[in-house]
Amino acid sequence: MASDYYSKQISNLIAEFSRLPGIGEKTAQRLAFHVLHMPIEDVKRFSDTLTKAREQVRYCSVCCTLTDREVCPVCDDQKRDHKQIMVVEDSRDMAAYEKTHKYGGVYHVLHGAISPMQGIGPADIRLKELMVRLQGDVDEVIIATNSSLEGETTAMYIAKLIKPTGIKTTRIASGVPVGGELEYIDEVTLLRALDGRTEL
Amino acid sequence: MASDYYSKQISNLIAEFSRLPGIGEKTAQRLAFHVLHMPIEDVKRFSDTLTKAREQVRYCSVCCTLTDREVCPVCDDQKRDHKQIMVVEDSRDMAAYEKTHKYGGVYHVLHGAISPMQGIGPADIRLKELMVRLQGDVDEVIIATNSSLEGETTAMYIAKLIKPTGIKTTRIASGVPVGGELEYIDEVTLLRALDGRTEL
């Protein structure tokens, strides 16, 4: 470890940054030295924000997204269609759909996807909470888990789980991204797009 | 900003990560959500490390490197040759040479390089401190600033500054990196390597 060549406080700081996902030793060093050159008030604000966010952020009691309120702003918005629930893997996916400004329903955040490889089973994601919500008045469940192996597995599992309730369950379309050039797109996506073709 | 779609504490956390160099909006979101899922004790330790490092780390009173002591371990090591001073741009460059375990002299850390483009002049780097050290018993100053425009400018400037003292001043060699394949190396480096050729 390069951090052995620094004094203890600096090594500790590098080590903390290295623990973050996708941050290698070199980047951790760069970030640590940046912090050491930052005005002390800025470092204190950063440090406070970390603990405050972690302490105050919790799961929305309705949709399970990460928020700093008991009920998140989306679930609290009476203008939205609470009978349409989009199921996503995490809060970032929810933010991605919110950015479109076109979806008027609400969400349910699973915080993960079923992955036997990683030992993540149905009980490890927020499925129980979803099933409780479905006992209320729900018209449609839109499954918007990722188009990955785990995302598809999760989608299938949820669809099977919802089936007995008779609630309409849909899956977002999978295909060629808008602006995507066919020649650069993988075969699986191309076939998926073909299967999902719609009449013009 | 995507962070508009998150609650305040989460947006603040994303904003703090975005302020770090080389961290874009997407990476900042990823890091923020990682922190929100970390055990609270780990977040507190990270947060403490940030402020503690920033508060306790200072410049070595001899070589100006960042350290948590009055005099850094290298400057404090009596087995090293204190008459040989390697001048580097920052503490990371010093760590890079320390990792070789072959350099037995000491260092002087400038904390930057002269860059008229960025408005960084000779007074903005730790040159005055170097000149003070040179009033002592010094045999050689090895200039190991980067092989960039700024690094070279700084090297020239320092060499001119030291000249009147009569102290031997050297510059680390510039050329083809070990293991480097000529065909992938830029022309300037190739010419530099040619100019710096040594007899076998």
Interface residues (C-beta under 8 A of the other chain):
Chain A: A2 Y5 Y6 S7 K8 Q9 I10 N12 L13 E16 R19 L20 P21 G22 I23 T27 Q29 R30 L31 A32 F33 H34 V35 L36 M38 I40 D42 V43 K44 R45 F46 S47 D48 T49 L50 T51 K52 A53 R54 E55 Q56 V57 L66 T67 D68 R69 C72 P73 D90 S91 R92 M94 A95 A96 E98 K99
Chain B: A2 Y5 Y6 S7 K8 Q9 I10 N12 L13 E16 R19 L20 P21 G22 I23 T27 Q29 R30 L31 A32 F33 H34 V35 L36 M38 I40 D42 V43 K44 R45 F46 S47 D48 T49 L50 T51 K52 A53 R54 E55 Q56 V57 L66 T67 D68 R69 C72 P73 D90 S91 R92 M94 A95 A96 E98 K99
